[in-house]
Amino acid sequence: MVTENMEQNVEQPKKTYKFLNDCAEIAEKIKNNSLLDNSQVRINIQSRNYQELLREIEHFVRIKVDRAQNQVSITISDVEFLFVRV
């Protein structure tokens, strides 16, 4: 029974993150560059893409996000990403 569950989990396609994958790459570059000590990145997101971003964040952190807010932040590798709906 346990083996079946493990096999099902392995067979599920991995979720790809459009926004968060790019943020992770940016965070690594900032973290590895000794000349940069900025730990916050502000990103403006068009309203039409904002809901998709929130769904991606919810899936990643497994917590519901307040969709009425005009901004949300997530920290990746000690870099805070502030997403603002415009």
Backbone atoms as SQL, in Angstrom:
CREATE TABLE atoms (id INTEGER PRIMARY KEY, chain TEXT, resi INTEGER, resn TEXT, atom TEXT, x REAL, y REAL, z REAL);
INSERT INTO atoms VALUES
  (1, 'A', 1, 'MET', 'N', 0.817, -1.188, 0.000),
  (2, 'A', 1, 'MET', 'CA', 0.000, 0.000, 0.000),
  (3, 'A', 1, 'MET', 'C', 0.869, 1.263, 0.000),
  (4, 'A', 2, 'VAL', 'N', 1.864, 1.296, 0.872),
  (5, 'A', 2, 'VAL', 'CA', 2.758, 2.447, 0.932),
  (6, 'A', 2, 'VAL', 'C', 3.518, 2.600, -0.379),
  (7, 'A', 3, 'THR', 'N', 3.941, 1.489, -0.950),
  (8, 'A', 3, 'THR', 'CA', 4.663, 1.520, -2.218),
  (9, 'A', 3, 'THR', 'C', 3.807, 2.119, -3.318),
  (10, 'A', 4, 'GLU', 'N', 2.529, 1.769, -3.344),
  (11, 'A', 4, 'GLU', 'CA', 1.628, 2.325, -4.355),
  (12, 'A', 4, 'GLU', 'C', 1.534, 3.837, -4.224),
  (13, 'A', 5, 'ASN', 'N', 1.394, 4.336, -2.995),
  (14, 'A', 5, 'ASN', 'CA', 1.314, 5.778, -2.773),
  (15, 'A', 5, 'ASN', 'C', 2.594, 6.478, -3.199),
  (16, 'A', 6, 'MET', 'N', 3.725, 5.879, -2.894),
  (17, 'A', 6, 'MET', 'CA', 4.999, 6.477, -3.278),
  (18, 'A', 6, 'MET', 'C', 5.119, 6.517, -4.790),
  (19, 'A', 7, 'GLU', 'N', 4.704, 5.450, -5.454),
  (20, 'A', 7, 'GLU', 'CA', 4.777, 5.417, -6.912),
  (21, 'A', 7, 'GLU', 'C', 3.860, 6.455, -7.528),
  (22, 'A', 8, 'GLN', 'N', 2.694, 6.657, -6.946),
  (23, 'A', 8, 'GLN', 'CA', 1.770, 7.675, -7.452),
  (24, 'A', 8, 'GLN', 'C', 2.381, 9.055, -7.313),
  (25, 'A', 9, 'ASN', 'N', 3.039, 9.318, -6.187),
  (26, 'A', 9, 'ASN', 'CA', 3.674, 10.619, -5.978),
  (27, 'A', 9, 'ASN', 'C', 4.793, 10.864, -6.976),
  (28, 'A', 10, 'VAL', 'N', 5.555, 9.832, -7.278),
  (29, 'A', 10, 'VAL', 'CA', 6.661, 9.965, -8.219),
  (30, 'A', 10, 'VAL', 'C', 6.144, 10.231, -9.622),
  (31, 'A', 11, 'GLU', 'N', 5.024, 9.630, -9.972),
  (32, 'A', 11, 'GLU', 'CA', 4.492, 9.752, -11.319),
  (33, 'A', 11, 'GLU', 'C', 3.827, 11.102, -11.582),
  (34, 'A', 12, 'GLN', 'N', 3.457, 11.832, -10.532),
  (35, 'A', 12, 'GLN', 'CA', 2.807, 13.119, -10.733),
  (36, 'A', 12, 'GLN', 'C', 3.798, 14.097, -11.352),
  (37, 'A', 13, 'PRO', 'N', 3.340, 14.859, -12.348),
  (38, 'A', 13, 'PRO', 'CA', 4.247, 15.839, -12.939),
  (39, 'A', 13, 'PRO', 'C', 4.602, 16.926, -11.933),
  (40, 'A', 14, 'LYS', 'N', 5.826, 17.378, -12.008),
  (41, 'A', 14, 'LYS', 'CA', 6.258, 18.431, -11.098),
  (42, 'A', 14, 'LYS', 'C', 5.661, 19.757, -11.538),
  (43, 'A', 15, 'LYS', 'N', 5.252, 20.553, -10.562),
  (44, 'A', 15, 'LYS', 'CA', 4.673, 21.863, -10.834),
  (45, 'A', 15, 'LYS', 'C', 5.786, 22.810, -11.244),
  (46, 'A', 16, 'THR', 'N', 5.578, 23.502, -12.343),
  (47, 'A', 16, 'THR', 'CA', 6.545, 24.516, -12.747),
  (48, 'A', 16, 'THR', 'C', 6.010, 25.872, -12.314),
  (49, 'A', 17, 'TYR', 'N', 6.903, 26.698, -11.839),
  (50, 'A', 17, 'TYR', 'CA', 6.552, 28.012, -11.332),
  (51, 'A', 17, 'TYR', 'C', 7.099, 29.073, -12.277),
  (52, 'A', 18, 'LYS', 'N', 6.216, 29.769, -12.956),
  (53, 'A', 18, 'LYS', 'CA', 6.645, 30.810, -13.896),
  (54, 'A', 18, 'LYS', 'C', 7.343, 31.949, -13.177),
  (55, 'A', 19, 'PHE', 'N', 6.726, 32.431, -12.112),
  (56, 'A', 19, 'PHE', 'CA', 7.249, 33.599, -11.405),
  (57, 'A', 19, 'PHE', 'C', 8.343, 33.213, -10.409),
  (58, 'A', 20, 'LEU', 'N', 8.063, 32.195, -9.613),
  (59, 'A', 20, 'LEU', 'CA', 8.968, 31.866, -8.506),
  (60, 'A', 20, 'LEU', 'C', 10.296, 31.277, -8.959),
  (61, 'A', 21, 'ASN', 'N', 10.329, 30.576, -10.077),
  (62, 'A', 21, 'ASN', 'CA', 11.612, 30.078, -10.585),
  (63, 'A', 21, 'ASN', 'C', 12.539, 31.229, -10.940),
  (64, 'A', 22, 'ASP', 'N', 11.990, 32.252, -11.596),
  (65, 'A', 22, 'ASP', 'CA', 12.809, 33.420, -11.933),
  (66, 'A', 22, 'ASP', 'C', 13.272, 34.135, -10.669),
  (67, 'A', 23, 'CYS', 'N', 12.392, 34.228, -9.681),
  (68, 'A', 23, 'CYS', 'CA', 12.768, 34.876, -8.422),
  (69, 'A', 23, 'CYS', 'C', 13.893, 34.110, -7.733),
  (70, 'A', 24, 'ALA', 'N', 13.833, 32.788, -7.774),
  (71, 'A', 24, 'ALA', 'CA', 14.886, 31.980, -7.160),
  (72, 'A', 24, 'ALA', 'C', 16.231, 32.223, -7.831),
  (73, 'A', 25, 'GLU', 'N', 16.228, 32.347, -9.157),
  (74, 'A', 25, 'GLU', 'CA', 17.472, 32.639, -9.869),
  (75, 'A', 25, 'GLU', 'C', 18.004, 34.020, -9.496),
  (76, 'A', 26, 'ILE', 'N', 17.131, 34.994, -9.419),
  (77, 'A', 26, 'ILE', 'CA', 17.535, 36.357, -9.034),
  (78, 'A', 26, 'ILE', 'C', 18.087, 36.348, -7.608),
  (79, 'A', 27, 'ALA', 'N', 17.404, 35.637, -6.718),
  (80, 'A', 27, 'ALA', 'CA', 17.845, 35.581, -5.320),
  (81, 'A', 27, 'ALA', 'C', 19.250, 34.989, -5.207),
  (82, 'A', 28, 'GLU', 'N', 19.508, 33.945, -5.966),
  (83, 'A', 28, 'GLU', 'CA', 20.840, 33.339, -5.934),
  (84, 'A', 28, 'GLU', 'C', 21.907, 34.304, -6.443),
  (85, 'A', 29, 'LYS', 'N', 21.592, 35.038, -7.500),
  (86, 'A', 29, 'LYS', 'CA', 22.561, 36.007, -8.033),
  (87, 'A', 29, 'LYS', 'C', 22.853, 37.105, -7.014),
  (88, 'A', 30, 'ILE', 'N', 21.818, 37.584, -6.355),
  (89, 'A', 30, 'ILE', 'CA', 22.009, 38.623, -5.331),
  (90, 'A', 30, 'ILE', 'C', 22.825, 38.070, -4.171),
  (91, 'A', 31, 'LYS', 'N', 22.472, 36.879, -3.743),
  (92, 'A', 31, 'LYS', 'CA', 23.160, 36.258, -2.605),
  (93, 'A', 31, 'LYS', 'C', 24.638, 36.010, -2.908),
  (94, 'A', 32, 'ASN', 'N', 24.946, 35.640, -4.152),
  (95, 'A', 32, 'ASN', 'CA', 26.330, 35.312, -4.519),
  (96, 'A', 32, 'ASN', 'C', 27.170, 36.513, -4.916),
  (97, 'A', 33, 'ASN', 'N', 26.568, 37.678, -5.051),
  (98, 'A', 33, 'ASN', 'CA', 27.295, 38.882, -5.448),
  (99, 'A', 33, 'ASN', 'C', 27.607, 39.703, -4.201),
  (100, 'A', 34, 'SER', 'N', 28.879, 39.745, -3.818),
  (101, 'A', 34, 'SER', 'CA', 29.279, 40.446, -2.599),
  (102, 'A', 34, 'SER', 'C', 29.107, 41.960, -2.713),
  (103, 'A', 35, 'LEU', 'N', 28.953, 42.481, -3.924),
  (104, 'A', 35, 'LEU', 'CA', 28.756, 43.916, -4.104),
  (105, 'A', 35, 'LEU', 'C', 27.314, 44.346, -3.824),
  (106, 'A', 36, 'LEU', 'N', 26.403, 43.385, -3.801),
  (107, 'A', 36, 'LEU', 'CA', 24.990, 43.691, -3.580),
  (108, 'A', 36, 'LEU', 'C', 24.584, 43.292, -2.175),
  (109, 'A', 37, 'ASP', 'N', 23.963, 44.228, -1.479),
  (110, 'A', 37, 'ASP', 'CA', 23.454, 43.872, -0.159),
  (111, 'A', 37, 'ASP', 'C', 21.978, 44.233, -0.034),
  (112, 'A', 38, 'ASN', 'N', 21.318, 44.396, -1.165),
  (113, 'A', 38, 'ASN', 'CA', 19.890, 44.647, -1.169),
  (114, 'A', 38, 'ASN', 'C', 19.167, 43.340, -0.917),
  (115, 'A', 39, 'SER', 'N', 18.321, 43.333, 0.071),
  (116, 'A', 39, 'SER', 'CA', 17.621, 42.093, 0.364),
  (117, 'A', 39, 'SER', 'C', 16.139, 42.179, 0.004),
  (118, 'A', 40, 'GLN', 'N', 15.751, 43.226, -0.735),
  (119, 'A', 40, 'GLN', 'CA', 14.360, 43.340, -1.164),
  (120, 'A', 40, 'GLN', 'C', 14.298, 43.739, -2.634),
  (121, 'A', 41, 'VAL', 'N', 13.407, 43.057, -3.359),
  (122, 'A', 41, 'VAL', 'CA', 13.198, 43.351, -4.768),
  (123, 'A', 41, 'VAL', 'C', 11.709, 43.638, -4.935),
  (124, 'A', 42, 'ARG', 'N', 11.392, 44.774, -5.521),
  (125, 'A', 42, 'ARG', 'CA', 9.994, 45.133, -5.768),
  (126, 'A', 42, 'ARG', 'C', 9.690, 44.863, -7.240),
  (127, 'A', 43, 'ILE', 'N', 8.590, 44.143, -7.466),
  (128, 'A', 43, 'ILE', 'CA', 8.196, 43.779, -8.824),
  (129, 'A', 43, 'ILE', 'C', 6.746, 44.197, -9.029),
  (130, 'A', 44, 'ASN', 'N', 6.501, 44.999, -10.054),
  (131, 'A', 44, 'ASN', 'CA', 5.141, 45.386, -10.409),
  (132, 'A', 44, 'ASN', 'C', 4.552, 44.312, -11.315),
  (133, 'A', 45, 'ILE', 'N', 3.346, 43.871, -10.992),
  (134, 'A', 45, 'ILE', 'CA', 2.666, 42.822, -11.748),
  (135, 'A', 45, 'ILE', 'C', 1.357, 43.386, -12.293),
  (136, 'A', 46, 'GLN', 'N', 1.150, 43.203, -13.581),
  (137, 'A', 46, 'GLN', 'CA', -0.111, 43.627, -14.188),
  (138, 'A', 46, 'GLN', 'C', -1.267, 42.861, -13.551),
  (139, 'A', 47, 'SER', 'N', -2.408, 43.529, -13.409),
  (140, 'A', 47, 'SER', 'CA', -3.577, 42.914, -12.770),
  (141, 'A', 47, 'SER', 'C', -3.946, 41.583, -13.404),
  (142, 'A', 48, 'ARG', 'N', -3.830, 41.472, -14.709),
  (143, 'A', 48, 'ARG', 'CA', -4.226, 40.228, -15.381),
  (144, 'A', 48, 'ARG', 'C', -3.334, 39.047, -15.005),
  (145, 'A', 49, 'ASN', 'N', -2.112, 39.307, -14.533),
  (146, 'A', 49, 'ASN', 'CA', -1.188, 38.243, -14.131),
  (147, 'A', 49, 'ASN', 'C', -1.130, 38.039, -12.618),
  (148, 'A', 50, 'TYR', 'N', -1.708, 38.978, -11.877),
  (149, 'A', 50, 'TYR', 'CA', -1.590, 38.960, -10.416),
  (150, 'A', 50, 'TYR', 'C', -2.264, 37.728, -9.803),
  (151, 'A', 51, 'GLN', 'N', -3.447, 37.365, -10.298),
  (152, 'A', 51, 'GLN', 'CA', -4.154, 36.201, -9.749),
  (153, 'A', 51, 'GLN', 'C', -3.371, 34.910, -9.995),
  (154, 'A', 52, 'GLU', 'N', -2.746, 34.807, -11.144),
  (155, 'A', 52, 'GLU', 'CA', -1.918, 33.632, -11.438),
  (156, 'A', 52, 'GLU', 'C', -0.726, 33.564, -10.477),
  (157, 'A', 53, 'LEU', 'N', -0.118, 34.710, -10.204),
  (158, 'A', 53, 'LEU', 'CA', 0.979, 34.770, -9.241),
  (159, 'A', 53, 'LEU', 'C', 0.509, 34.309, -7.871),
  (160, 'A', 54, 'LEU', 'N', -0.654, 34.780, -7.432),
  (161, 'A', 54, 'LEU', 'CA', -1.169, 34.385, -6.122),
  (162, 'A', 54, 'LEU', 'C', -1.427, 32.885, -6.054),
  (163, 'A', 55, 'ARG', 'N', -1.974, 32.313, -7.116),
  (164, 'A', 55, 'ARG', 'CA', -2.193, 30.856, -7.142),
  (165, 'A', 55, 'ARG', 'C', -0.859, 30.108, -7.037),
  (166, 'A', 56, 'GLU', 'N', 0.154, 30.624, -7.725),
  (167, 'A', 56, 'GLU', 'CA', 1.474, 29.991, -7.687),
  (168, 'A', 56, 'GLU', 'C', 2.052, 30.048, -6.273),
  (169, 'A', 57, 'ILE', 'N', 1.927, 31.193, -5.636),
  (170, 'A', 57, 'ILE', 'CA', 2.431, 31.341, -4.264),
  (171, 'A', 57, 'ILE', 'C', 1.664, 30.423, -3.320),
  (172, 'A', 58, 'GLU', 'N', 0.336, 30.372, -3.463),
  (173, 'A', 58, 'GLU', 'CA', -0.468, 29.486, -2.623),
  (174, 'A', 58, 'GLU', 'C', -0.051, 28.036, -2.788),
  (175, 'A', 59, 'HIS', 'N', 0.193, 27.620, -4.003),
  (176, 'A', 59, 'HIS', 'CA', 0.610, 26.242, -4.246),
  (177, 'A', 59, 'HIS', 'C', 1.980, 25.972, -3.623),
  (178, 'A', 60, 'PHE', 'N', 2.863, 26.945, -3.704),
  (179, 'A', 60, 'PHE', 'CA', 4.226, 26.781, -3.193),
  (180, 'A', 60, 'PHE', 'C', 4.247, 26.735, -1.663),
  (181, 'A', 61, 'VAL', 'N', 3.567, 27.678, -1.006),
  (182, 'A', 61, 'VAL', 'CA', 3.614, 27.752, 0.457),
  (183, 'A', 61, 'VAL', 'C', 2.495, 26.961, 1.117),
  (184, 'A', 62, 'ARG', 'N', 1.514, 26.528, 0.313),
  (185, 'A', 62, 'ARG', 'CA', 0.385, 25.736, 0.796),
  (186, 'A', 62, 'ARG', 'C', -0.431, 26.462, 1.853),
  (187, 'A', 63, 'ILE', 'N', -0.551, 27.783, 1.665),
  (188, 'A', 63, 'ILE', 'CA', -1.365, 28.625, 2.543),
  (189, 'A', 63, 'ILE', 'C', -2.165, 29.561, 1.650),
  (190, 'A', 64, 'LYS', 'N', -3.432, 29.798, 2.012),
  (191, 'A', 64, 'LYS', 'CA', -4.269, 30.723, 1.247),
  (192, 'A', 64, 'LYS', 'C', -3.731, 32.145, 1.382),
  (193, 'A', 65, 'VAL', 'N', -3.813, 32.881, 0.280),
  (194, 'A', 65, 'VAL', 'CA', -3.364, 34.271, 0.236),
  (195, 'A', 65, 'VAL', 'C', -4.602, 35.152, 0.121),
  (196, 'A', 66, 'ASP', 'N', -4.606, 36.267, 0.816),
  (197, 'A', 66, 'ASP', 'CA', -5.715, 37.218, 0.741),
  (198, 'A', 66, 'ASP', 'C', -5.691, 37.894, -0.628),
  (199, 'A', 67, 'ARG', 'N', -6.651, 37.554, -1.463),
  (200, 'A', 67, 'ARG', 'CA', -6.691, 38.047, -2.838),
  (201, 'A', 67, 'ARG', 'C', -7.125, 39.501, -2.942),
  (202, 'A', 68, 'ALA', 'N', -7.612, 40.075, -1.859),
  (203, 'A', 68, 'ALA', 'CA', -8.033, 41.481, -1.882),
  (204, 'A', 68, 'ALA', 'C', -6.846, 42.437, -1.744),
  (205, 'A', 69, 'GLN', 'N', -5.736, 41.927, -1.268),
  (206, 'A', 69, 'GLN', 'CA', -4.549, 42.765, -1.085),
  (207, 'A', 69, 'GLN', 'C', -3.942, 43.137, -2.429),
  (208, 'A', 70, 'ASN', 'N', -3.379, 44.329, -2.504),
  (209, 'A', 70, 'ASN', 'CA', -2.733, 44.782, -3.736),
  (210, 'A', 70, 'ASN', 'C', -1.250, 44.451, -3.783),
  (211, 'A', 71, 'GLN', 'N', -0.746, 43.855, -2.707),
  (212, 'A', 71, 'GLN', 'CA', 0.655, 43.436, -2.716),
  (213, 'A', 71, 'GLN', 'C', 0.827, 42.208, -1.844),
  (214, 'A', 72, 'VAL', 'N', 1.834, 41.430, -2.190),
  (215, 'A', 72, 'VAL', 'CA', 2.172, 40.229, -1.442),
  (216, 'A', 72, 'VAL', 'C', 3.682, 40.077, -1.503),
  (217, 'A', 73, 'SER', 'N', 4.255, 39.510, -0.450),
  (218, 'A', 73, 'SER', 'CA', 5.706, 39.299, -0.469),
  (219, 'A', 73, 'SER', 'C', 6.021, 37.859, -0.094),
  (220, 'A', 74, 'ILE', 'N', 7.150, 37.421, -0.612),
  (221, 'A', 74, 'ILE', 'CA', 7.662, 36.082, -0.296),
  (222, 'A', 74, 'ILE', 'C', 9.181, 36.201, -0.232),
  (223, 'A', 75, 'THR', 'N', 9.782, 35.511, 0.710),
  (224, 'A', 75, 'THR', 'CA', 11.234, 35.531, 0.862),
  (225, 'A', 75, 'THR', 'C', 11.808, 34.228, 0.318),
  (226, 'A', 76, 'ILE', 'N', 12.778, 34.387, -0.583),
  (227, 'A', 76, 'ILE', 'CA', 13.465, 33.244, -1.189),
  (228, 'A', 76, 'ILE', 'C', 14.958, 33.471, -1.007),
  (229, 'A', 77, 'SER', 'N', 15.625, 32.542, -0.350),
  (230, 'A', 77, 'SER', 'CA', 17.081, 32.639, -0.114),
  (231, 'A', 77, 'SER', 'C', 17.476, 33.990, 0.473),
  (232, 'A', 78, 'ASP', 'N', 16.758, 34.401, 1.505),
  (233, 'A', 78, 'ASP', 'CA', 17.036, 35.645, 2.243),
  (234, 'A', 78, 'ASP', 'C', 16.792, 36.912, 1.429),
  (235, 'A', 79, 'VAL', 'N', 16.121, 36.814, 0.305),
  (236, 'A', 79, 'VAL', 'CA', 15.767, 37.979, -0.502),
  (237, 'A', 79, 'VAL', 'C', 14.244, 38.078, -0.501),
  (238, 'A', 80, 'GLU', 'N', 13.747, 39.235, -0.081),
  (239, 'A', 80, 'GLU', 'CA', 12.303, 39.443, -0.068),
  (240, 'A', 80, 'GLU', 'C', 11.848, 39.983, -1.409),
  (241, 'A', 81, 'PHE', 'N', 10.867, 39.321, -1.989),
  (242, 'A', 81, 'PHE', 'CA', 10.275, 39.764, -3.246),
  (243, 'A', 81, 'PHE', 'C', 8.901, 40.344, -2.932),
  (244, 'A', 82, 'LEU', 'N', 8.726, 41.608, -3.230),
  (245, 'A', 82, 'LEU', 'CA', 7.476, 42.312, -3.007),
  (246, 'A', 82, 'LEU', 'C', 6.779, 42.471, -4.350),
  (247, 'A', 83, 'PHE', 'N', 5.651, 41.819, -4.517),
  (248, 'A', 83, 'PHE', 'CA', 4.889, 41.893, -5.758),
  (249, 'A', 83, 'PHE', 'C', 3.740, 42.878, -5.551),
  (250, 'A', 84, 'VAL', 'N', 3.652, 43.864, -6.438),
  (251, 'A', 84, 'VAL', 'CA', 2.644, 44.901, -6.329),
  (252, 'A', 84, 'VAL', 'C', 1.759, 44.851, -7.570),
  (253, 'A', 85, 'ARG', 'N', 0.437, 44.770, -7.350),
  (254, 'A', 85, 'ARG', 'CA', -0.517, 44.767, -8.465),
  (255, 'A', 85, 'ARG', 'C', -0.633, 46.192, -8.999),
  (256, 'A', 86, 'VAL', 'N', -0.461, 46.337, -10.327),
  (257, 'A', 86, 'VAL', 'CA', -0.602, 47.663, -10.962),
  (258, 'A', 86, 'VAL', 'C', -1.672, 47.623, -12.023);
